[in-house]
């Protein structure tokens, strides 16, 4: 169950309504968001073949009446695959672990505002912004506190959003009650953030196709293993045995299961017929590995950070890690652009403290602590001095100046 939503028990003839535990706890009806008015409906069954995938793409991109529900059902089913889910998790968690700060026009951090932005609601918002890369268009709703700090963040279900028309349907069975969210001005307490192109379908458009092929191959491999995984037991009857005796021996073999224990006399011979090609499974394995590699390249830009290769070197690993860092930098730029363009201007209207402020990710995220200290020392030896606040932020240390610093110790003069 989500940290932010709970589900009431279904009542006959009524659909489920999502309600915020925070609103119930505080007892404020006006705390309800558009998200809280959502009426859930049954999930569509996902297509399990390429023809269904092509039809879902056609419906999602229809110029007259686009419908993303069939395609989103395929996305949901594809995300059940452990490899795809772990690839997206790796990229998401790498972004969420990156430190950010609120800075002024000179690039100096406002520590208090940074602390305000370091909240679960902002973390969820960053996650939803990044997930638009995978799912396509996303609509995020924020509940803002009196000082403008985000207190609650919800993703409006994509099945209920028609980005081509700028509409949100709280109840899919009542299209006439659609809300034109682009014409809905931000209130004193709520804010909508729209991420991604209205017609964008995300990386899962291609990844879900690979997962359909993989799923079909896994089923074929399972059937192959059922037929050829165990040798066939063959009985030769060499004497004059009655049909009842023969049937008794056959029943005994069938009931032996994987233990393969039976009994008989010299009038019968038991043989095990095995499949001659012992490496036939390779065709299934190699195809599945191929699809997994394509998914890793699509989501992570490379393969070695998710799976080990047969051949590798330190140089190759560094190249793959560098590619991964490029994608993380792109995700950080996306988050900065969206929050600085849509969230911070609203906060600036609430308080002068936010005037001219921007959200920026910290520098040198990929550097180790030792490398950062070495960099600070090198700059000092070159004649440069650090601002104390900047030095503490970049090194993650609490720095206190001493009266008589020893030779070679970096200065922290303001």
Secondary structure by P-SEA (a helix, b strand, c coil): cccccccccccccbbbbbbbaaaaaacccccccccccccccccccccccaaaaaaaaaaaaccccccaaaaaaaaaaaaccaaaaaaaaaaaaaaaabbbbbbccccccaaaaaaaaccaaaaaaaaaaaacccccbbbbbbbbcccccccbbbbccccccccccbbbbccccccccccccccccccccbbbbbccccccccccaaaaaaaaaaaaaaaaaaaaaaaccbbbbbbbbcccccaaaaaaaaaaaaaccccccccccccbbbbbbcccccccaaaaaaaaaaaaaaaaaacccccccccccccccaaaaaaaaaaaaaaaaaaaaaaaaaaaaccaaaaaaaccccccbbbbccccccccaaaaaaaaaaaaaacccccaaaaaaaaccccccccccccccccccc
